[in-house]
Amino acid sequence: MGKHALLSASSSKRWLSCTPSARLEEQFQEESGGSVYAEEGTAAHALAEHKLKKALKRRSRRPVSDYHCDEMEESMSST
């Protein structure tokens, strides 16, 4: 899994309220094996990236994940 962004959207409430907290967090190592929800979100992002590349006629290998399901597919289908 990639490294989190310094000013990630998921922690924006914290760093907007306390600007130095973003740099303070860099001093601590990321925990390996995030929550199930974080893993599912990462799988969803990978699938969305794949579908976008395919829509743009770019080469992409479909990601494989235990989290891919019909609900995830339906949420990313074009309307």
Secondary structure, DSSP 8 states (H G I E B T S, - for coil): -----TT-GGGHHHHHHSTTHHHHHTTS---SS--HHHHHHHHHHHHHHHHHHHHTT--------TT--HHHHHHTS--
